[in-house]
Amino acid sequence: MPSNYNSTELNEIKNYLDPIYYKNNNTIVVSNDFANAYNYAINYYSIYLGSNSSQYRLKPNLITNKTIIKDLTAYFTWSAIISIMGYTNGFPYTIGLTTPSNNAYFSTFA
């Protein structure tokens, strides 16, 4: 990412990614854009790990079970949300989207 990023655009991206948590019924609601991206990712990984997997030097039809693809995508998505919400001290560090402490930032160089 270039050093001179547009903070307005990054805040807009973060707003799409930030979920809303409702404590009263213990649910998380995401934006429509987030949900569309999640469904796109499921389709992407279905192709990447399924019918096209041999093109990426993986075993042909490595994962064709749709439930496993959904579980993997959910894990990747959960990891991104945890990072964006700051529960990992901003690791992995992404300028503008996460703000780690100095200790977390400098430990990425170790």
DSSP file (Angstrom, degrees, kcal/mol; ACC not computed):
  #  RESIDUE AA STRUCTURE BP1 BP2  ACC     N-H-->O    O-->H-N    N-H-->O    O-->H-N    TCO  KAPPA ALPHA  PHI   PSI    X-CA   Y-CA   Z-CA
    1    1 A M              0   0    0      0, 0.0     4,-0.1     0, 0.0    94,-0.1   0.000 360.0 360.0 360.0 135.2    0.0    0.0    0.0
    2    2 A P        -     0   0    0      0, 0.0     3,-0.2     0, 0.0     0, 0.0  -0.237 360.0-120.2 -64.0 155.1    1.4    3.4   -0.9
    3    3 A S  S    S+     0   0    0      1,-0.2     2,-0.9     2,-0.0     0, 0.0   0.757 106.3  60.6 -69.9 -23.0    2.5    5.6    2.0
    4    4 A N  S    S+     0   0    0      2,-0.0    -1,-0.2     3,-0.0     2,-0.2  -0.663  75.8 166.8-105.9  77.6    0.1    8.4    1.0
    5    5 A Y        -     0   0    0     -2,-0.9     2,-0.8    -3,-0.2     3,-0.1  -0.499  43.5-108.1 -88.8 159.8   -3.2    6.6    1.3
    6    6 A N     >  -     0   0    0     -2,-0.2     4,-2.1     1,-0.2     3,-0.2  -0.785  25.3-162.6 -89.7 107.6   -6.6    8.2    1.3
    7    7 A S  H  > S+     0   0    0     -2,-0.8     4,-2.4     1,-0.2     5,-0.2   0.810  87.6  58.3 -64.8 -29.6   -7.9    8.0    4.9
    8    8 A T  H  > S+     0   0    0      2,-0.2     4,-2.0     1,-0.2    -1,-0.2   0.934 108.1  45.6 -64.4 -45.0  -11.5    8.7    3.8
    9    9 A E  H  > S+     0   0    0     -3,-0.2     4,-2.3     1,-0.2    -2,-0.2   0.906 112.6  50.9 -64.4 -41.2  -11.5    5.7    1.4
   10   10 A L  H  X S+     0   0    0     -4,-2.1     4,-2.6     1,-0.2    -1,-0.2   0.889 109.0  50.8 -65.4 -38.1   -9.9    3.5    4.1
   11   11 A N  H  X S+     0   0    0     -4,-2.4     4,-2.2     2,-0.2    -1,-0.2   0.884 109.2  51.9 -64.8 -37.1  -12.6    4.5    6.6
   12   12 A E  H  X S+     0   0    0     -4,-2.0     4,-1.6     2,-0.2    -2,-0.2   0.918 110.4  48.0 -64.0 -43.0  -15.3    3.7    4.1
   13   13 A I  H  X S+     0   0    0     -4,-2.3     4,-1.6     1,-0.2     3,-0.2   0.932 110.8  51.3 -61.5 -45.1  -13.8    0.3    3.5
   14   14 A K  H  X S+     0   0    0     -4,-2.6     4,-2.5     1,-0.2    -1,-0.2   0.878 105.4  56.1 -61.8 -37.4  -13.5   -0.3    7.3
   15   15 A N  H  < S+     0   0    0     -4,-2.2    -1,-0.2     1,-0.2    -2,-0.2   0.870 106.7  50.3 -62.5 -36.1  -17.2    0.7    7.7
   16   16 A Y  H  < S+     0   0    0     -4,-1.6    15,-0.6    -3,-0.2    18,-0.3   0.853 116.5  41.9 -66.9 -33.5  -18.2   -2.1    5.2
   17   17 A L  H  < S+     0   0    0     -4,-1.6    -2,-0.2    -5,-0.1    -1,-0.2   0.768  90.5  95.5 -88.1 -26.8  -16.1   -4.6    7.1
   18   18 A D     <  -     0   0    0     -4,-2.5    13,-0.2    -5,-0.2     2,-0.1  -0.507  65.8-147.0 -70.3 121.3  -17.0   -3.6   10.7
   19   19 A P        -     0   0    0      0, 0.0     2,-0.5     0, 0.0    11,-0.2  -0.446   9.6-126.0 -80.9 161.8  -19.9   -5.8   12.0
   20   20 A I  E     -A   29   0A   0      9,-2.9     9,-2.8    -2,-0.1     2,-0.5  -0.947  21.3-150.4-108.6 126.7  -22.5   -4.6   14.4
   21   21 A Y  E     -A   28   0A   0     -2,-0.5     2,-0.7     7,-0.2     7,-0.2  -0.855   5.0-160.0-102.2 127.4  -22.9   -6.7   17.6
   22   22 A Y  E >>> -A   27   0A   0      5,-3.1     5,-1.6    -2,-0.5     4,-0.8  -0.902   4.1-171.0-106.9 105.5  -26.3   -6.9   19.3
   23   23 A K  T 345S+     0   0    0     -2,-0.7     3,-0.4     1,-0.2    -1,-0.2   0.836  77.0  67.9 -66.4 -34.5  -25.6   -8.1   22.8
   24   24 A N  T 345S+     0   0    0      1,-0.2    -1,-0.2     2,-0.1    -2,-0.0   0.825 121.5  16.2 -60.5 -33.1  -29.3   -8.6   23.7
   25   25 A N  T <45S-     0   0    0     -3,-0.6    -1,-0.2     2,-0.1    -2,-0.2   0.243 104.0-120.1-123.7  12.7  -29.7  -11.5   21.3
   26   26 A N  T  <5 +     0   0    0     -4,-0.8     2,-0.3    -3,-0.4    -3,-0.2   0.894  64.2 138.2  53.9  49.6  -26.0  -12.3   20.8
   27   27 A T  E   < -A   22   0A   0     -5,-1.6    -5,-3.1     2,-0.0     2,-0.4  -0.891  45.1-144.8-123.9 155.9  -26.0  -11.7   17.0
   28   28 A I  E     -A   21   0A   0     -2,-0.3     2,-0.4    -7,-0.2    -7,-0.2  -0.975  13.2-162.5-118.1 132.4  -23.6  -10.0   14.6
   29   29 A V  E     -A   20   0A   0     -9,-2.8    -9,-2.9    -2,-0.4     2,-0.3  -0.959   6.0-166.7-117.7 132.2  -25.0   -8.1   11.6
   30   30 A V        -     0   0    0     -2,-0.4   -13,-0.1   -11,-0.2   -14,-0.1  -0.726  29.8 -92.1-112.1 164.4  -22.8   -7.2    8.6
   31   31 A S     >  -     0   0    0    -15,-0.6     4,-2.4    -2,-0.3     5,-0.2  -0.254  34.9-112.0 -69.1 161.5  -23.4   -4.9    5.7
   32   32 A N  H  > S+     0   0    0      1,-0.2     4,-2.7     2,-0.2     5,-0.2   0.878 120.6  54.7 -60.9 -37.5  -24.9   -6.1    2.5
   33   33 A D  H  > S+     0   0    0      2,-0.2     4,-2.4     1,-0.2    -1,-0.2   0.904 107.8  49.1 -62.4 -40.7  -21.6   -5.4    0.8
   34   34 A F  H  > S+     0   0    0    -18,-0.3     4,-2.5     2,-0.2    -2,-0.2   0.935 111.8  48.4 -63.0 -46.4  -19.9   -7.6    3.4
   35   35 A A  H  X S+     0   0    0     -4,-2.4     4,-2.4     1,-0.2    -2,-0.2   0.899 111.7  49.7 -62.2 -41.5  -22.4  -10.4    2.8
   36   36 A N  H  X S+     0   0    0     -4,-2.7     4,-2.3     1,-0.2    -1,-0.2   0.909 111.4  48.9 -63.7 -41.3  -22.0  -10.2   -0.9
   37   37 A A  H  X S+     0   0    0     -4,-2.4     4,-2.5     2,-0.2    -2,-0.2   0.886 109.6  52.7 -65.2 -38.2  -18.3  -10.3   -0.6
   38   38 A Y  H  X S+     0   0    0     -4,-2.5     4,-2.1     2,-0.2    -2,-0.2   0.932 110.8  46.1 -62.4 -46.4  -18.6  -13.3    1.7
   39   39 A N  H  X S+     0   0    0     -4,-2.4     4,-1.9     1,-0.2    -2,-0.2   0.873 111.6  52.5 -64.8 -36.7  -20.7  -15.2   -0.8
   40   40 A Y  H  X S+     0   0    0     -4,-2.3     4,-2.8     1,-0.2    -2,-0.2   0.912 107.8  52.0 -62.3 -42.5  -18.3  -14.2   -3.6
   41   41 A A  H  X S+     0   0    0     -4,-2.5     4,-3.0     2,-0.2     5,-0.3   0.883 106.1  53.8 -63.7 -38.8  -15.5  -15.6   -1.5
   42   42 A I  H  X S+     0   0    0     -4,-2.1     4,-1.9     2,-0.2    -1,-0.2   0.942 112.3  44.1 -59.5 -46.9  -17.3  -18.9   -1.1
   43   43 A N  H  X S+     0   0    0     -4,-1.9     4,-1.8     2,-0.2    -2,-0.2   0.915 113.2  52.2 -63.1 -43.0  -17.7  -19.2   -4.9
   44   44 A Y  H  X S+     0   0    0     -4,-2.8     4,-3.1     1,-0.2    -2,-0.2   0.941 112.4  43.6 -59.4 -50.3  -14.0  -18.1   -5.4
   45   45 A Y  H  X S+     0   0    0     -4,-3.0     4,-2.6     1,-0.2     5,-0.3   0.813 108.1  60.2 -69.3 -28.6  -12.7  -20.8   -3.0
   46   46 A S  H  X>S+     0   0    0     -4,-1.9     4,-0.6    -5,-0.3     5,-0.5   0.910 114.8  35.4 -61.5 -41.1  -15.0  -23.4   -4.5
   47   47 A I  I  <>S+     0   0    0     -4,-1.8     5,-2.5     3,-0.2     6,-0.3   0.919 118.5  50.7 -76.5 -46.1  -13.4  -22.9   -7.8
   48   48 A Y  I  <5S+     0   0    0     -4,-3.1     8,-0.2     1,-0.2    -3,-0.2   0.898 123.6  29.3 -61.1 -43.7   -9.8  -22.2   -6.5
   49   49 A L  I  <5S+     0   0    0     -4,-2.6    14,-2.8    -5,-0.2    13,-0.3   0.545 129.1  40.4 -95.0  -8.5   -9.8  -25.4   -4.4
   50   50 A G  I ><5S+     0   0    0     -4,-0.6     3,-1.3    -5,-0.3    11,-1.1   0.612 124.5   1.9-103.7-104.6  -12.1  -27.4   -6.5
   51   51 A S  I 3 <S+     0   0    0     -5,-0.5     3,-0.2     1,-0.3    -3,-0.1   0.764 137.0  39.6 -65.1 -28.0  -12.2  -27.5  -10.3
   52   52 A N  T >><S+     0   0    0     -5,-2.5     3,-1.5    -6,-0.2     4,-0.5   0.364  82.2 105.9-100.9   5.8   -9.2  -25.2  -10.8
   53   53 A S  G X4>S+     0   0    0     -3,-1.3     5,-1.9    -6,-0.3     3,-1.4   0.832  73.7  59.0 -59.7 -34.5   -7.0  -26.4   -8.0
   54   54 A S  G >45S+     0   0    0     -4,-0.3     3,-1.3     1,-0.3    -1,-0.3   0.773  95.7  64.2 -67.1 -23.5   -4.6  -28.3  -10.3
   55   55 A Q  G <45S+     0   0    0     -3,-1.5    -1,-0.3     1,-0.3    -2,-0.2   0.717 103.0  49.3 -68.5 -19.5   -3.8  -25.0  -12.1
   56   56 A Y  G <<5S-     0   0    0     -3,-1.4    -1,-0.3    -4,-0.5    -2,-0.2   0.051 126.1-100.9-107.3  23.1   -2.4  -23.7   -8.8
   57   57 A R  T < 5S+     0   0    0     -3,-1.3     2,-0.3     1,-0.2    -3,-0.2   0.796  84.0 128.2  61.4  32.3   -0.2  -26.9   -8.3
   58   58 A L  S   <S-     0   0    0     -5,-1.9    -1,-0.2    -6,-0.1    -2,-0.1  -0.704  73.8 -76.4-106.7 165.4   -2.7  -28.3   -5.8
   59   59 A K    >   -     0   0    0     -2,-0.3     3,-1.0     1,-0.1     4,-0.1  -0.375  63.3 -94.7 -57.7 135.0   -4.2  -31.8   -5.9
   60   60 A P  T 3  S+     0   0    0      0, 0.0    -9,-0.1     0, 0.0    -1,-0.1  -0.279 108.2   2.3 -55.5 136.0   -7.0  -31.9   -8.6
   61   61 A N  T 3  S+     0   0    0    -11,-1.1     3,-0.3   -14,-0.1   -11,-0.2   0.921  82.9 174.2  49.8  50.7  -10.4  -31.2   -7.0
   62   62 A L    <   +     0   0    0     -3,-1.0     2,-0.4   -12,-0.5   -12,-0.2   0.916  68.7  12.1 -55.1 -51.7   -8.7  -30.7   -3.7
   63   63 A I        +     0   0    0    -14,-2.8    -1,-0.3   -17,-0.1    -2,-0.1  -0.953  63.3 154.3-132.9 114.2  -11.8  -29.7   -1.8
   64   64 A T        +     0   0    0     -2,-0.4     2,-0.6    -3,-0.3    -1,-0.1   0.481  42.4 107.9-114.3  -7.9  -15.2  -30.1   -3.5
   65   65 A N     >  -     0   0    0      1,-0.2     4,-2.0     2,-0.0     3,-0.3  -0.633  58.7-153.3 -76.0 115.7  -17.4  -30.3   -0.4
   66   66 A K  H  > S+     0   0    0     -2,-0.6     4,-2.5     1,-0.2     5,-0.2   0.821  92.6  57.2 -61.5 -33.7  -19.4  -27.1   -0.2
   67   67 A T  H  > S+     0   0    0      2,-0.2     4,-2.3     1,-0.2    -1,-0.2   0.908 107.3  47.5 -65.0 -41.4  -19.7  -27.3    3.6
   68   68 A I  H  > S+     0   0    0     -3,-0.3     4,-2.6     2,-0.2    -2,-0.2   0.902 111.0  51.6 -66.4 -40.4  -15.9  -27.4    4.0
   69   69 A I  H  X S+     0   0    0     -4,-2.0     4,-2.6     2,-0.2    -2,-0.2   0.920 110.6  48.5 -61.2 -43.6  -15.5  -24.5    1.6
   70   70 A K  H  X S+     0   0    0     -4,-2.5     4,-2.5     1,-0.2    -2,-0.2   0.903 111.3  50.4 -63.4 -40.7  -18.1  -22.5    3.7
   71   71 A D  H  X S+     0   0    0     -4,-2.3     4,-2.2     2,-0.2    -2,-0.2   0.915 111.6  47.6 -64.2 -42.9  -16.3  -23.4    6.9
   72   72 A L  H  X S+     0   0    0     -4,-2.6     4,-2.6     2,-0.2    -2,-0.2   0.928 113.1  48.1 -62.2 -45.5  -12.9  -22.3    5.5
   73   73 A T  H  X S+     0   0    0     -4,-2.6     4,-2.6     1,-0.2    -2,-0.2   0.896 110.4  52.0 -63.5 -39.9  -14.4  -19.0    4.2
   74   74 A A  H  X S+     0   0    0     -4,-2.5     4,-2.9     2,-0.2    -1,-0.2   0.902 110.1  49.4 -62.3 -40.6  -16.0  -18.4    7.6
   75   75 A Y  H  X S+     0   0    0     -4,-2.2     4,-2.5     2,-0.2    -2,-0.2   0.932 111.9  47.4 -64.5 -45.6  -12.7  -19.0    9.3
   76   76 A F  H  X S+     0   0    0     -4,-2.6     4,-1.9     2,-0.2    -2,-0.2   0.909 115.0  47.2 -61.1 -41.2  -10.9  -16.5    6.9
   77   77 A T  H  X S+     0   0    0     -4,-2.6     4,-2.5     2,-0.2    -2,-0.2   0.922 110.8  50.5 -66.5 -45.3  -13.7  -14.0    7.4
   78   78 A W  H  X S+     0   0    0     -4,-2.9     4,-2.7     1,-0.2     5,-0.2   0.911 109.0  52.7 -58.9 -43.1  -13.6  -14.4   11.2
   79   79 A S  H  X S+     0   0    0     -4,-2.5     4,-2.0     1,-0.2    -1,-0.2   0.901 109.8  48.5 -59.9 -41.6   -9.8  -13.9   11.2
   80   80 A A  H  X S+     0   0    0     -4,-1.9     4,-2.7     2,-0.2    -2,-0.2   0.916 111.5  49.1 -65.9 -43.1  -10.2  -10.7    9.2
   81   81 A I  H  X S+     0   0    0     -4,-2.5     4,-2.7     2,-0.2     6,-0.2   0.924 110.0  51.4 -62.6 -44.2  -13.0   -9.4   11.6
   82   82 A I  H  <>S+     0   0    0     -4,-2.7     5,-1.8     1,-0.2     6,-0.5   0.909 113.0  45.9 -59.7 -42.8  -10.8  -10.2   14.7
   83   83 A S  H ><5S+     0   0    0     -4,-2.0     3,-1.1    -5,-0.2     5,-0.3   0.931 113.5  48.1 -65.8 -46.0   -7.9   -8.3   13.2
   84   84 A I  H 3<5S+     0   0    0     -4,-2.7    -2,-0.2     1,-0.3    -1,-0.2   0.872 107.3  55.8 -64.6 -37.3  -10.0   -5.3   12.1
   85   85 A M  T 3<5S-     0   0    0     -4,-2.7    -1,-0.3    -5,-0.2    -2,-0.2   0.589 115.6-116.7 -73.8  -8.4  -11.7   -5.1   15.5
   86   86 A G  T X 5S+     0   0    0     -3,-1.1     3,-1.3    -4,-0.4    -3,-0.2   0.601  75.4 130.8  88.8  11.3   -8.2   -4.8   17.1
   87   87 A Y  T 3 <S+     0   0    0     -5,-1.8    -4,-0.2     1,-0.3    -5,-0.1   0.585  76.0  49.8 -74.7  -7.1   -8.3   -8.0   19.1
   88   88 A T  T >  S-     0   0    0     -6,-0.5     3,-1.0    -5,-0.3    -1,-0.3   0.131 120.0-104.1-113.0  18.9   -4.9   -9.0   17.7
   89   89 A N  T <  S-     0   0    0     -3,-1.3    12,-0.5     1,-0.2    -2,-0.1   0.786  79.1 -58.4  60.1  26.8   -3.2   -5.6   18.5
   90   90 A G  T 3  S+     0   0    0      1,-0.3     4,-0.3    -7,-0.3    -1,-0.2   0.676  87.9 178.1  80.7  17.5   -3.5   -4.9   14.7
   91   91 A F    <   +     0   0    0     -3,-1.0    -1,-0.3     2,-0.1     2,-0.1  -0.876  67.2  43.6 -99.8 132.7   -1.6   -8.0   13.5
   92   92 A P  S    S-     0   0    0      0, 0.0     2,-0.4     0, 0.0    -1,-0.1   0.478 104.1-131.7 -73.2 142.9   -1.2   -8.5   10.7
   93   93 A Y        +     0   0    0     11,-0.1     2,-0.5    -2,-0.1    -2,-0.1  -0.491  30.4 176.4 -72.7 121.3   -0.5   -4.8   10.3
   94   94 A T    >>  -     0   0    0     -2,-0.4     4,-2.3    -4,-0.3     3,-1.5  -0.967  34.6-118.6-127.0 113.4   -2.5   -3.1    7.5
   95   95 A I  T 34 S+     0   0    0     -2,-0.5     4,-0.1     1,-0.3    -2,-0.0  -0.233  94.4   4.0 -54.3 127.1   -1.9    0.6    7.3
   96   96 A G  T 34 S+     0   0    0      2,-0.4    -1,-0.3     1,-0.1     3,-0.1   0.043 124.7  64.9  89.3 -27.7   -5.2    2.5    7.8
   97   97 A L  T <4 S+     0   0    0     -3,-1.5     2,-0.4     1,-0.3    -2,-0.2   0.822 109.0  25.4 -96.6 -37.0   -7.3   -0.5    8.6
   98   98 A T     <  -     0   0    0     -4,-2.3    -2,-0.4    -8,-0.1    -1,-0.3  -0.944  62.8-155.5-126.5 150.7   -5.7   -1.6   11.8
   99   99 A T        -     0   0    0     -2,-0.4    -8,-0.1   -15,-0.1    -9,-0.1  -0.833  19.1-169.5-127.4  92.9   -3.7    0.3   14.3
  100  100 A P        -     0   0    0      0, 0.0   -10,-0.2     0, 0.0   -11,-0.1  -0.321  27.9-102.5 -79.3 163.4   -1.4   -1.8   16.3
  101  101 A S     >  -     0   0    0    -12,-0.5     4,-2.5     1,-0.1     5,-0.2  -0.359  39.6-104.0 -71.0 164.4    0.6   -0.8   19.4
  102  102 A N  H  > S+     0   0    0      1,-0.2     4,-2.9     2,-0.2     5,-0.3   0.889 122.4  55.4 -58.9 -38.9    4.2   -0.1   18.9
  103  103 A N  H  > S+     0   0    0      1,-0.2     4,-1.8     2,-0.2    -1,-0.2   0.923 110.1  44.4 -61.2 -44.3    5.1   -3.4   20.4
  104  104 A A  H  > S+     0   0    0      2,-0.2     4,-0.7     1,-0.2    -1,-0.2   0.901 114.3  50.5 -66.5 -39.9    3.0   -5.3   18.0
  105  105 A Y  H >< S+     0   0    0     -4,-2.5     3,-1.0     1,-0.2     4,-0.3   0.951 113.9  42.5 -63.1 -50.0    4.2   -3.2   15.0
  106  106 A F  H >< S+     0   0    0     -4,-2.9     3,-1.3     1,-0.2     4,-0.4   0.784 105.3  63.9 -71.8 -26.0    7.9   -3.7   15.8
  107  107 A S  H >< S+     0   0    0     -4,-1.8     3,-0.8    -5,-0.3    -1,-0.2   0.722  89.8  68.8 -70.1 -18.4    7.5   -7.4   16.6
  108  108 A T  T << S+     0   0    0     -3,-1.0    -1,-0.3    -4,-0.7    -2,-0.2   0.699  95.5  55.9 -71.4 -16.7    6.5   -8.0   13.0
  109  109 A F  T <         0   0    0     -3,-1.3    -1,-0.2    -4,-0.3    -2,-0.2   0.625 360.0 360.0 -86.3 -13.6   10.1   -7.2   12.0
  110  110 A A    <         0   0    0     -3,-0.8    -1,-0.2    -4,-0.4    -2,-0.1   0.491 360.0 360.0 -73.4 360.0   11.5   -9.9   14.3
